């Protein structure tokens, strides 16, 4: 199934923010309480996180969910 432009933009934004924070996928996964493979799948648009998981990912990055979503919206 093709992913929406927003889902692709969210994936790119998540990766960009993770790299900006100097985190590996493994470290972000640990902070967010998810499996590292899941972070990889979100970053490659193979999975779209639930709102709850997106919130945990944002918290793991040390940013607000609104920043993560807002940045994705502006690039979608």
mmCIF file of the N, C-alpha and C atoms, coordinates in Angstrom:
data_MODEL
# 
_entry.id   MODEL 
# 
loop_
_atom_site.group_PDB 
_atom_site.id 
_atom_site.type_symbol 
_atom_site.label_atom_id 
_atom_site.label_alt_id 
_atom_site.label_comp_id 
_atom_site.label_asym_id 
_atom_site.label_entity_id 
_atom_site.label_seq_id 
_atom_site.pdbx_PDB_ins_code 
_atom_site.Cartn_x 
_atom_site.Cartn_y 
_atom_site.Cartn_z 
_atom_site.occupancy 
_atom_site.B_iso_or_equiv 
_atom_site.pdbx_formal_charge 
_atom_site.auth_seq_id 
_atom_site.auth_comp_id 
_atom_site.auth_asym_id 
_atom_site.auth_atom_id 
_atom_site.pdbx_PDB_model_num 
ATOM 1   N N  . UNK A 1 1  ? 0.836  -1.177 0.000  1.00 0.00 ? 1  UNK A N  1 
ATOM 2   C CA . UNK A 1 1  ? 0.000  0.000  0.000  1.00 0.00 ? 1  UNK A CA 1 
ATOM 3   C C  . UNK A 1 1  ? 0.884  1.245  0.000  1.00 0.00 ? 1  UNK A C  1 
ATOM 4   N N  . UNK A 1 2  ? 0.572  2.201  -0.829 1.00 0.00 ? 2  UNK A N  1 
ATOM 5   C CA . UNK A 1 2  ? 1.339  3.437  -0.910 1.00 0.00 ? 2  UNK A CA 1 
ATOM 6   C C  . UNK A 1 2  ? 1.076  4.293  0.328  1.00 0.00 ? 2  UNK A C  1 
ATOM 7   N N  . UNK A 1 3  ? 2.109  4.893  0.834  1.00 0.00 ? 3  UNK A N  1 
ATOM 8   C CA . UNK A 1 3  ? 1.991  5.759  2.004  1.00 0.00 ? 3  UNK A CA 1 
ATOM 9   C C  . UNK A 1 3  ? 1.645  7.177  1.563  1.00 0.00 ? 3  UNK A C  1 
ATOM 10  N N  . UNK A 1 4  ? 0.964  7.884  2.434  1.00 0.00 ? 4  UNK A N  1 
ATOM 11  C CA . UNK A 1 4  ? 0.604  9.273  2.142  1.00 0.00 ? 4  UNK A CA 1 
ATOM 12  C C  . UNK A 1 4  ? 1.851  10.155 2.160  1.00 0.00 ? 4  UNK A C  1 
ATOM 13  N N  . UNK A 1 5  ? 1.712  11.309 1.570  1.00 0.00 ? 5  UNK A N  1 
ATOM 14  C CA . UNK A 1 5  ? 2.825  12.269 1.577  1.00 0.00 ? 5  UNK A CA 1 
ATOM 15  C C  . UNK A 1 5  ? 3.192  12.647 3.005  1.00 0.00 ? 5  UNK A C  1 
ATOM 16  N N  . UNK A 1 6  ? 2.172  12.758 3.871  1.00 0.00 ? 6  UNK A N  1 
ATOM 17  C CA . UNK A 1 6  ? 2.456  13.106 5.264  1.00 0.00 ? 6  UNK A CA 1 
ATOM 18  C C  . UNK A 1 6  ? 3.241  11.997 5.954  1.00 0.00 ? 6  UNK A C  1 
ATOM 19  N N  . UNK A 1 7  ? 2.867  10.734 5.724  1.00 0.00 ? 7  UNK A N  1 
ATOM 20  C CA . UNK A 1 7  ? 3.574  9.611  6.357  1.00 0.00 ? 7  UNK A CA 1 
ATOM 21  C C  . UNK A 1 7  ? 5.040  9.600  5.938  1.00 0.00 ? 7  UNK A C  1 
ATOM 22  N N  . UNK A 1 8  ? 5.291  9.873  4.674  1.00 0.00 ? 8  UNK A N  1 
ATOM 23  C CA . UNK A 1 8  ? 6.669  9.919  4.174  1.00 0.00 ? 8  UNK A CA 1 
ATOM 24  C C  . UNK A 1 8  ? 7.409  11.105 4.796  1.00 0.00 ? 8  UNK A C  1 
ATOM 25  N N  . UNK A 1 9  ? 6.743  12.251 4.872  1.00 0.00 ? 9  UNK A N  1 
ATOM 26  C CA . UNK A 1 9  ? 7.355  13.439 5.478  1.00 0.00 ? 9  UNK A CA 1 
ATOM 27  C C  . UNK A 1 9  ? 7.624  13.210 6.964  1.00 0.00 ? 9  UNK A C  1 
ATOM 28  N N  . UNK A 1 10 ? 6.705  12.529 7.654  1.00 0.00 ? 10 UNK A N  1 
ATOM 29  C CA . UNK A 1 10 ? 6.903  12.230 9.073  1.00 0.00 ? 10 UNK A CA 1 
ATOM 30  C C  . UNK A 1 10 ? 8.128  11.347 9.249  1.00 0.00 ? 10 UNK A C  1 
ATOM 31  N N  . UNK A 1 11 ? 8.266  10.342 8.394  1.00 0.00 ? 11 UNK A N  1 
ATOM 32  C CA . UNK A 1 11 ? 9.410  9.431  8.463  1.00 0.00 ? 11 UNK A CA 1 
ATOM 33  C C  . UNK A 1 11 ? 10.719 10.198 8.288  1.00 0.00 ? 11 UNK A C  1 
ATOM 34  N N  . UNK A 1 12 ? 10.765 11.069 7.312  1.00 0.00 ? 12 UNK A N  1 
ATOM 35  C CA . UNK A 1 12 ? 11.983 11.861 7.061  1.00 0.00 ? 12 UNK A CA 1 
ATOM 36  C C  . UNK A 1 12 ? 12.272 12.814 8.217  1.00 0.00 ? 12 UNK A C  1 
ATOM 37  N N  . UNK A 1 13 ? 11.217 13.397 8.757  1.00 0.00 ? 13 UNK A N  1 
ATOM 38  C CA . UNK A 1 13 ? 11.375 14.317 9.881  1.00 0.00 ? 13 UNK A CA 1 
ATOM 39  C C  . UNK A 1 13 ? 11.885 13.580 11.111 1.00 0.00 ? 13 UNK A C  1 
ATOM 40  N N  . UNK A 1 14 ? 11.343 12.404 11.372 1.00 0.00 ? 14 UNK A N  1 
ATOM 41  C CA . UNK A 1 14 ? 11.795 11.611 12.516 1.00 0.00 ? 14 UNK A CA 1 
ATOM 42  C C  . UNK A 1 14 ? 13.288 11.318 12.389 1.00 0.00 ? 14 UNK A C  1 
ATOM 43  N N  . UNK A 1 15 ? 13.705 10.875 11.224 1.00 0.00 ? 15 UNK A N  1 
ATOM 44  C CA . UNK A 1 15 ? 15.127 10.569 11.006 1.00 0.00 ? 15 UNK A CA 1 
ATOM 45  C C  . UNK A 1 15 ? 15.991 11.822 11.178 1.00 0.00 ? 15 UNK A C  1 
ATOM 46  N N  . UNK A 1 16 ? 15.559 12.925 10.585 1.00 0.00 ? 16 UNK A N  1 
ATOM 47  C CA . UNK A 1 16 ? 16.315 14.175 10.683 1.00 0.00 ? 16 UNK A CA 1 
ATOM 48  C C  . UNK A 1 16 ? 16.462 14.614 12.146 1.00 0.00 ? 16 UNK A C  1 
ATOM 49  N N  . UNK A 1 17 ? 15.373 14.545 12.899 1.00 0.00 ? 17 UNK A N  1 
ATOM 50  C CA . UNK A 1 17 ? 15.412 14.937 14.310 1.00 0.00 ? 17 UNK A CA 1 
ATOM 51  C C  . UNK A 1 17 ? 16.277 13.974 15.135 1.00 0.00 ? 17 UNK A C  1 
ATOM 52  N N  . UNK A 1 18 ? 16.223 12.690 14.806 1.00 0.00 ? 18 UNK A N  1 
ATOM 53  C CA . UNK A 1 18 ? 17.043 11.702 15.521 1.00 0.00 ? 18 UNK A CA 1 
ATOM 54  C C  . UNK A 1 18 ? 18.523 11.985 15.295 1.00 0.00 ? 18 UNK A C  1 
ATOM 55  N N  . UNK A 1 19 ? 18.887 12.235 14.043 1.00 0.00 ? 19 UNK A N  1 
ATOM 56  C CA . UNK A 1 19 ? 20.285 12.533 13.735 1.00 0.00 ? 19 UNK A CA 1 
ATOM 57  C C  . UNK A 1 19 ? 20.718 13.848 14.378 1.00 0.00 ? 19 UNK A C  1 
ATOM 58  N N  . UNK A 1 20 ? 19.840 14.838 14.365 1.00 0.00 ? 20 UNK A N  1 
ATOM 59  C CA . UNK A 1 20 ? 20.121 16.129 15.003 1.00 0.00 ? 20 UNK A CA 1 
ATOM 60  C C  . UNK A 1 20 ? 20.377 15.950 16.502 1.00 0.00 ? 20 UNK A C  1 
ATOM 61  N N  . UNK A 1 21 ? 19.652 15.008 17.106 1.00 0.00 ? 21 UNK A N  1 
ATOM 62  C CA . UNK A 1 21 ? 19.817 14.737 18.537 1.00 0.00 ? 21 UNK A CA 1 
ATOM 63  C C  . UNK A 1 21 ? 21.037 13.863 18.819 1.00 0.00 ? 21 UNK A C  1 
ATOM 64  N N  . UNK A 1 22 ? 21.672 13.361 17.766 1.00 0.00 ? 22 UNK A N  1 
ATOM 65  C CA . UNK A 1 22 ? 22.850 12.519 17.939 1.00 0.00 ? 22 UNK A CA 1 
ATOM 66  C C  . UNK A 1 22 ? 22.537 11.131 18.463 1.00 0.00 ? 22 UNK A C  1 
ATOM 67  N N  . UNK A 1 23 ? 21.347 10.635 18.131 1.00 0.00 ? 23 UNK A N  1 
ATOM 68  C CA . UNK A 1 23 ? 20.916 9.325  18.622 1.00 0.00 ? 23 UNK A CA 1 
ATOM 69  C C  . UNK A 1 23 ? 20.961 8.272  17.527 1.00 0.00 ? 23 UNK A C  1 
ATOM 70  N N  . UNK A 1 24 ? 21.272 7.053  17.916 1.00 0.00 ? 24 UNK A N  1 
ATOM 71  C CA . UNK A 1 24 ? 21.125 5.919  17.013 1.00 0.00 ? 24 UNK A CA 1 
ATOM 72  C C  . UNK A 1 24 ? 19.668 5.477  17.058 1.00 0.00 ? 24 UNK A C  1 
ATOM 73  N N  . UNK A 1 25 ? 19.281 4.656  16.113 1.00 0.00 ? 25 UNK A N  1 
ATOM 74  C CA . UNK A 1 25 ? 17.928 4.095  16.146 1.00 0.00 ? 25 UNK A CA 1 
ATOM 75  C C  . UNK A 1 25 ? 17.743 3.280  17.419 1.00 0.00 ? 25 UNK A C  1 
ATOM 76  N N  . UNK A 1 26 ? 18.782 2.577  17.824 1.00 0.00 ? 26 UNK A N  1 
ATOM 77  C CA . UNK A 1 26 ? 18.709 1.747  19.024 1.00 0.00 ? 26 UNK A CA 1 
ATOM 78  C C  . UNK A 1 26 ? 18.478 2.594  20.270 1.00 0.00 ? 26 UNK A C  1 
ATOM 79  N N  . UNK A 1 27 ? 19.193 3.707  20.370 1.00 0.00 ? 27 UNK A N  1 
ATOM 80  C CA . UNK A 1 27 ? 19.051 4.570  21.551 1.00 0.00 ? 27 UNK A CA 1 
ATOM 81  C C  . UNK A 1 27 ? 17.677 5.236  21.576 1.00 0.00 ? 27 UNK A C  1 
ATOM 82  N N  . UNK A 1 28 ? 17.198 5.699  20.432 1.00 0.00 ? 28 UNK A N  1 
ATOM 83  C CA . UNK A 1 28 ? 15.856 6.283  20.387 1.00 0.00 ? 28 UNK A CA 1 
ATOM 84  C C  . UNK A 1 28 ? 14.820 5.236  20.766 1.00 0.00 ? 28 UNK A C  1 
ATOM 85  N N  . UNK A 1 29 ? 14.970 4.034  20.242 1.00 0.00 ? 29 UNK A N  1 
ATOM 86  C CA . UNK A 1 29 ? 14.029 2.955  20.562 1.00 0.00 ? 29 UNK A CA 1 
ATOM 87  C C  . UNK A 1 29 ? 13.998 2.695  22.063 1.00 0.00 ? 29 UNK A C  1 
ATOM 88  N N  . UNK A 1 30 ? 15.163 2.660  22.671 1.00 0.00 ? 30 UNK A N  1 
ATOM 89  C CA . UNK A 1 30 ? 15.255 2.440  24.117 1.00 0.00 ? 30 UNK A CA 1 
ATOM 90  C C  . UNK A 1 30 ? 14.534 3.549  24.876 1.00 0.00 ? 30 UNK A C  1 
ATOM 91  N N  . UNK A 1 31 ? 14.773 4.778  24.485 1.00 0.00 ? 31 UNK A N  1 
ATOM 92  C CA . UNK A 1 31 ? 14.129 5.921  25.146 1.00 0.00 ? 31 UNK A CA 1 
ATOM 93  C C  . UNK A 1 31 ? 12.614 5.916  24.958 1.00 0.00 ? 31 UNK A C  1 
ATOM 94  N N  . UNK A 1 32 ? 12.159 5.459  23.796 1.00 0.00 ? 32 UNK A N  1 
ATOM 95  C CA . UNK A 1 32 ? 10.726 5.482  23.480 1.00 0.00 ? 32 UNK A CA 1 
ATOM 96  C C  . UNK A 1 32 ? 10.005 4.202  23.888 1.00 0.00 ? 32 UNK A C  1 
ATOM 97  N N  . UNK A 1 33 ? 10.758 3.180  24.280 1.00 0.00 ? 33 UNK A N  1 
ATOM 98  C CA . UNK A 1 33 ? 10.135 1.924  24.693 1.00 0.00 ? 33 UNK A CA 1 
ATOM 99  C C  . UNK A 1 33 ? 9.591  1.111  23.531 1.00 0.00 ? 33 UNK A C  1 
ATOM 100 N N  . UNK A 1 34 ? 10.288 1.184  22.394 1.00 0.00 ? 34 UNK A N  1 
ATOM 101 C CA . UNK A 1 34 ? 9.899  0.396  21.222 1.00 0.00 ? 34 UNK A CA 1 
ATOM 102 C C  . UNK A 1 34 ? 11.113 -0.396 20.746 1.00 0.00 ? 34 UNK A C  1 
ATOM 103 N N  . UNK A 1 35 ? 10.905 -1.315 19.837 1.00 0.00 ? 35 UNK A N  1 
ATOM 104 C CA . UNK A 1 35 ? 11.997 -2.119 19.296 1.00 0.00 ? 35 UNK A CA 1 
ATOM 105 C C  . UNK A 1 35 ? 12.762 -1.298 18.250 1.00 0.00 ? 35 UNK A C  1 
ATOM 106 N N  . UNK A 1 36 ? 14.086 -1.457 18.189 1.00 0.00 ? 36 UNK A N  1 
ATOM 107 C CA . UNK A 1 36 ? 14.862 -0.722 17.185 1.00 0.00 ? 36 UNK A CA 1 
ATOM 108 C C  . UNK A 1 36 ? 14.382 -0.961 15.752 1.00 0.00 ? 36 UNK A C  1 
ATOM 109 N N  . UNK A 1 37 ? 13.925 -2.162 15.468 1.00 0.00 ? 37 UNK A N  1 
ATOM 110 C CA . UNK A 1 37 ? 13.407 -2.455 14.133 1.00 0.00 ? 37 UNK A CA 1 
ATOM 111 C C  . UNK A 1 37 ? 12.190 -1.592 13.827 1.00 0.00 ? 37 UNK A C  1 
ATOM 112 N N  . UNK A 1 38 ? 11.393 -1.305 14.843 1.00 0.00 ? 38 UNK A N  1 
ATOM 113 C CA . UNK A 1 38 ? 10.212 -0.471 14.651 1.00 0.00 ? 38 UNK A CA 1 
ATOM 114 C C  . UNK A 1 38 ? 10.619 0.949  14.256 1.00 0.00 ? 38 UNK A C  1 
ATOM 115 N N  . UNK A 1 39 ? 11.634 1.493  14.924 1.00 0.00 ? 39 UNK A N  1 
ATOM 116 C CA . UNK A 1 39 ? 12.124 2.830  14.569 1.00 0.00 ? 39 UNK A CA 1 
ATOM 117 C C  . UNK A 1 39 ? 12.576 2.835  13.111 1.00 0.00 ? 39 UNK A C  1 
ATOM 118 N N  . UNK A 1 40 ? 13.308 1.808  12.719 1.00 0.00 ? 40 UNK A N  1 
ATOM 119 C CA . UNK A 1 40 ? 13.766 1.697  11.331 1.00 0.00 ? 40 UNK A CA 1 
ATOM 120 C C  . UNK A 1 40 ? 12.591 1.655  10.364 1.00 0.00 ? 40 UNK A C  1 
ATOM 121 N N  . UNK A 1 41 ? 11.569 0.893  10.714 1.00 0.00 ? 41 UNK A N  1 
ATOM 122 C CA . UNK A 1 41 ? 10.407 0.766  9.831  1.00 0.00 ? 41 UNK A CA 1 
ATOM 123 C C  . UNK A 1 41 ? 9.636  2.083  9.722  1.00 0.00 ? 41 UNK A C  1 
ATOM 124 N N  . UNK A 1 42 ? 9.567  2.835  10.809 1.00 0.00 ? 42 UNK A N  1 
ATOM 125 C CA . UNK A 1 42 ? 8.907  4.148  10.755 1.00 0.00 ? 42 UNK A CA 1 
ATOM 126 C C  . UNK A 1 42 ? 9.729  5.096  9.884  1.00 0.00 ? 42 UNK A C  1 
ATOM 127 N N  . UNK A 1 43 ? 11.042 5.090  10.075 1.00 0.00 ? 43 UNK A N  1 
ATOM 128 C CA . UNK A 1 43 ? 11.908 5.995  9.308  1.00 0.00 ? 43 UNK A CA 1 
ATOM 129 C C  . UNK A 1 43 ? 11.933 5.682  7.812  1.00 0.00 ? 43 UNK A C  1 
ATOM 130 N N  . UNK A 1 44 ? 11.577 4.470  7.450  1.00 0.00 ? 44 UNK A N  1 
ATOM 131 C CA . UNK A 1 44 ? 11.548 4.101  6.028  1.00 0.00 ? 44 UNK A CA 1 
ATOM 132 C C  . UNK A 1 44 ? 10.118 4.026  5.495  1.00 0.00 ? 44 UNK A C  1 
ATOM 133 N N  . UNK A 1 45 ? 9.179  4.551  6.252  1.00 0.00 ? 45 UNK A N  1 
ATOM 134 C CA . UNK A 1 45 ? 7.760  4.609  5.872  1.00 0.00 ? 45 UNK A CA 1 
ATOM 135 C C  . UNK A 1 45 ? 7.111  3.242  5.711  1.00 0.00 ? 45 UNK A C  1 
ATOM 136 N N  . UNK A 1 46 ? 7.691  2.219  6.304  1.00 0.00 ? 46 UNK A N  1 
ATOM 137 C CA . UNK A 1 46 ? 7.079  0.888  6.245  1.00 0.00 ? 46 UNK A CA 1 
ATOM 138 C C  . UNK A 1 46 ? 6.012  0.721  7.319  1.00 0.00 ? 46 UNK A C  1 
ATOM 139 N N  . UNK A 1 47 ? 6.096  1.535  8.363  1.00 0.00 ? 47 UNK A N  1 
ATOM 140 C CA . UNK A 1 47 ? 5.102  1.553  9.434  1.00 0.00 ? 47 UNK A CA 1 
ATOM 141 C C  . UNK A 1 47 ? 4.749  2.999  9.732  1.00 0.00 ? 47 UNK A C  1 
ATOM 142 N N  . UNK A 1 48 ? 3.503  3.217  10.095 1.00 0.00 ? 48 UNK A N  1 
ATOM 143 C CA . UNK A 1 48 ? 3.051  4.535  10.542 1.00 0.00 ? 48 UNK A CA 1 
ATOM 144 C C  . UNK A 1 48 ? 2.700  4.387  12.020 1.00 0.00 ? 48 UNK A C  1 
ATOM 145 N N  . UNK A 1 49 ? 3.354  5.144  12.891 1.00 0.00 ? 49 UNK A N  1 
ATOM 146 C CA . UNK A 1 49 ? 3.109  4.967  14.323 1.00 0.00 ? 49 UNK A CA 1 
ATOM 147 C C  . UNK A 1 49 ? 1.733  5.480  14.739 1.00 0.00 ? 49 UNK A C  1 
ATOM 148 N N  . UNK A 1 50 ? 1.217  4.872  15.793 1.00 0.00 ? 50 UNK A N  1 
ATOM 149 C CA . UNK A 1 50 ? 0.001  5.409  16.400 1.00 0.00 ? 50 UNK A CA 1 
ATOM 150 C C  . UNK A 1 50 ? 0.354  6.750  17.035 1.00 0.00 ? 50 UNK A C  1 
ATOM 151 N N  . UNK A 1 51 ? -0.648 7.497  17.388 1.00 0.00 ? 51 UNK A N  1 
ATOM 152 C CA . UNK A 1 51 ? -0.429 8.785  18.040 1.00 0.00 ? 51 UNK A CA 1 
ATOM 153 C C  . UNK A 1 51 ? 0.351  8.602  19.341 1.00 0.00 ? 51 UNK A C  1 
ATOM 154 N N  . UNK A 1 52 ? 0.005  7.573  20.088 1.00 0.00 ? 52 UNK A N  1 
ATOM 155 C CA . UNK A 1 52 ? 0.692  7.296  21.355 1.00 0.00 ? 52 UNK A CA 1 
ATOM 156 C C  . UNK A 1 52 ? 2.177  7.012  21.129 1.00 0.00 ? 52 UNK A C  1 
ATOM 157 N N  . UNK A 1 53 ? 2.486  6.188  20.144 1.00 0.00 ? 53 UNK A N  1 
ATOM 158 C CA . UNK A 1 53 ? 3.886  5.861  19.863 1.00 0.00 ? 53 UNK A CA 1 
ATOM 159 C C  . UNK A 1 53 ? 4.618  7.079  19.302 1.00 0.00 ? 53 UNK A C  1 
ATOM 160 N N  . UNK A 1 54 ? 3.961  7.861  18.474 1.00 0.00 ? 54 UNK A N  1 
ATOM 161 C CA . UNK A 1 54 ? 4.578  9.084  17.954 1.00 0.00 ? 54 UNK A CA 1 
ATOM 162 C C  . UNK A 1 54 ? 4.943  10.013 19.113 1.00 0.00 ? 54 UNK A C  1 
ATOM 163 N N  . UNK A 1 55 ? 4.080  10.092 20.112 1.00 0.00 ? 55 UNK A N  1 
ATOM 164 C CA . UNK A 1 55 ? 4.346  10.910 21.303 1.00 0.00 ? 55 UNK A CA 1 
ATOM 165 C C  . UNK A 1 55 ? 5.572  10.384 22.040 1.00 0.00 ? 55 UNK A C  1 
ATOM 166 N N  . UNK A 1 56 ? 5.681  9.073  22.177 1.00 0.00 ? 56 UNK A N  1 
ATOM 167 C CA . UNK A 1 56 ? 6.835  8.473  22.859 1.00 0.00 ? 56 UNK A CA 1 
ATOM 168 C C  . UNK A 1 56 ? 8.120  8.704  22.071 1.00 0.00 ? 56 UNK A C  1 
ATOM 169 N N  . UNK A 1 57 ? 8.036  8.634  20.747 1.00 0.00 ? 57 UNK A N  1 
ATOM 170 C CA . UNK A 1 57 ? 9.212  8.906  19.914 1.00 0.00 ? 57 UNK A CA 1 
ATOM 171 C C  . UNK A 1 57 ? 9.659  10.361 20.081 1.00 0.00 ? 57 UNK A C  1 
ATOM 172 N N  . UNK A 1 58 ? 8.700  11.274 20.063 1.00 0.00 ? 58 UNK A N  1 
ATOM 173 C CA . UNK A 1 58 ? 9.027  12.691 20.251 1.00 0.00 ? 58 UNK A CA 1 
ATOM 174 C C  . UNK A 1 58 ? 9.674  12.912 21.614 1.00 0.00 ? 58 UNK A C  1 
ATOM 175 N N  . UNK A 1 59 ? 9.108  12.314 22.642 1.00 0.00 ? 59 UNK A N  1 
ATOM 176 C CA . UNK A 1 59 ? 9.672  12.443 23.987 1.00 0.00 ? 59 UNK A CA 1 
ATOM 177 C C  . UNK A 1 59 ? 11.087 11.877 24.020 1.00 0.00 ? 59 UNK A C  1 
ATOM 178 N N  . UNK A 1 60 ? 11.296 10.748 23.344 1.00 0.00 ? 60 UNK A N  1 
ATOM 179 C CA . UNK A 1 60 ? 12.629 10.154 23.267 1.00 0.00 ? 60 UNK A CA 1 
ATOM 180 C C  . UNK A 1 60 ? 13.632 11.066 22.583 1.00 0.00 ? 60 UNK A C  1 
ATOM 181 N N  . UNK A 1 61 ? 13.140 11.897 21.678 1.00 0.00 ? 61 UNK A N  1 
ATOM 182 C CA . UNK A 1 61 ? 13.990 12.868 20.984 1.00 0.00 ? 61 UNK A CA 1 
ATOM 183 C C  . UNK A 1 61 ? 14.191 14.142 21.802 1.00 0.00 ? 61 UNK A C  1 
ATOM 184 N N  . UNK A 1 62 ? 13.391 14.282 22.853 1.00 0.00 ? 62 UNK A N  1 
ATOM 185 C CA . UNK A 1 62 ? 13.474 15.482 23.679 1.00 0.00 ? 62 UNK A CA 1 
ATOM 186 C C  . UNK A 1 62 ? 12.757 16.674 23.076 1.00 0.00 ? 62 UNK A C  1 
ATOM 187 N N  . UNK A 1 63 ? 11.756 16.393 22.226 1.00 0.00 ? 63 UNK A N  1 
ATOM 188 C CA . UNK A 1 63 ? 10.976 17.469 21.610 1.00 0.00 ? 63 UNK A CA 1 
ATOM 189 C C  . UNK A 1 63 ? 9.487  17.196 21.808 1.00 0.00 ? 63 UNK A C  1 
ATOM 190 N N  . UNK A 1 64 ? 8.683  18.207 21.545 1.00 0.00 ? 64 UNK A N  1 
ATOM 191 C CA . UNK A 1 64 ? 7.231  18.046 21.640 1.00 0.00 ? 64 UNK A CA 1 
ATOM 192 C C  . UNK A 1 64 ? 6.718  17.374 20.368 1.00 0.00 ? 64 UNK A C  1 
ATOM 193 N N  . UNK A 1 65 ? 5.661  16.613 20.517 1.00 0.00 ? 65 UNK A N  1 
ATOM 194 C CA . UNK A 1 65 ? 5.044  15.971 19.360 1.00 0.00 ? 65 UNK A CA 1 
ATOM 195 C C  . UNK A 1 65 ? 4.611  17.019 18.343 1.00 0.00 ? 65 UNK A C  1 
ATOM 196 N N  . UNK A 1 66 ? 4.132  18.154 18.815 1.00 0.00 ? 66 UNK A N  1 
ATOM 197 C CA . UNK A 1 66 ? 3.689  19.212 17.899 1.00 0.00 ? 66 UNK A CA 1 
ATOM 198 C C  . UNK A 1 66 ? 4.829  19.696 17.004 1.00 0.00 ? 66 UNK A C  1 
ATOM 199 N N  . UNK A 1 67 ? 6.050  19.711 17.500 1.00 0.00 ? 67 UNK A N  1 
ATOM 200 C CA . UNK A 1 67 ? 7.201  20.101 16.680 1.00 0.00 ? 67 UNK A CA 1 
ATOM 201 C C  . UNK A 1 67 ? 7.455  19.057 15.604 1.00 0.00 ? 67 UNK A C  1 
ATOM 202 N N  . UNK A 1 68 ? 7.404  17.794 15.981 1.00 0.00 ? 68 UNK A N  1 
ATOM 203 C CA . UNK A 1 68 ? 7.636  16.701 15.034 1.00 0.00 ? 68 UNK A CA 1 
ATOM 204 C C  . UNK A 1 68 ? 6.577  16.709 13.934 1.00 0.00 ? 68 UNK A C  1 
ATOM 205 N N  . UNK A 1 69 ? 5.328  16.819 14.329 1.00 0.00 ? 69 UNK A N  1 
ATOM 206 C CA . UNK A 1 69 ? 4.228  16.827 13.361 1.00 0.00 ? 69 UNK A CA 1 
ATOM 207 C C  . UNK A 1 69 ? 4.247  18.108 12.529 1.00 0.00 ? 69 UNK A C  1 
ATOM 208 N N  . UNK A 1 70 ? 4.491  19.236 13.183 1.00 0.00 ? 70 UNK A N  1 
ATOM 209 C CA . UNK A 1 70 ? 4.521  20.509 12.465 1.00 0.00 ? 70 UNK A CA 1 
ATOM 210 C C  . UNK A 1 70 ? 5.587  20.552 11.387 1.00 0.00 ? 70 UNK A C  1 
ATOM 211 N N  . UNK A 1 71 ? 6.764  20.043 11.707 1.00 0.00 ? 71 UNK A N  1 
ATOM 212 C CA . UNK A 1 71 ? 7.841  20.008 10.720 1.00 0.00 ? 71 UNK A CA 1 
ATOM 213 C C  . UNK A 1 71 ? 7.474  19.086 9.563  1.00 0.00 ? 71 UNK A C  1 
ATOM 214 N N  . UNK A 1 72 ? 6.852  17.953 9.880  1.00 0.00 ? 72 UNK A N  1 
ATOM 215 C CA . UNK A 1 72 ? 6.426  17.026 8.825  1.00 0.00 ? 72 UNK A CA 1 
ATOM 216 C C  . UNK A 1 72 ? 5.360  17.673 7.943  1.00 0.00 ? 72 UNK A C  1 
ATOM 217 N N  . UNK A 1 73 ? 4.438  18.409 8.565  1.00 0.00 ? 73 UNK A N  1 
ATOM 218 C CA . UNK A 1 73 ? 3.374  19.068 7.792  1.00 0.00 ? 73 UNK A CA 1 
ATOM 219 C C  . UNK A 1 73 ? 3.931  20.083 6.804  1.00 0.00 ? 73 UNK A C  1 
ATOM 220 N N  . UNK A 1 74 ? 4.953  20.800 7.203  1.00 0.00 ? 74 UNK A N  1 
ATOM 221 C CA . UNK A 1 74 ? 5.493  21.831 6.318  1.00 0.00 ? 74 UNK A CA 1 
ATOM 222 C C  . UNK A 1 74 ? 6.270  21.251 5.145  1.00 0.00 ? 74 UNK A C  1 
ATOM 223 N N  . UNK A 1 75 ? 6.689  19.989 5.257  1.00 0.00 ? 75 UNK A N  1 
ATOM 224 C CA . UNK A 1 75 ? 7.443  19.365 4.165  1.00 0.00 ? 75 UNK A CA 1 
ATOM 225 C C  . UNK A 1 75 ? 6.612  18.377 3.361  1.00 0.00 ? 75 UNK A C  1 
ATOM 226 N N  . UNK A 1 76 ? 5.385  18.106 3.813  1.00 0.00 ? 76 UNK A N  1 
ATOM 227 C CA . UNK A 1 76 ? 4.533  17.122 3.111  1.00 0.00 ? 76 UNK A CA 1 
ATOM 228 C C  . UNK A 1 76 ? 3.981  17.687 1.822  1.00 0.00 ? 76 UNK A C  1 
# 
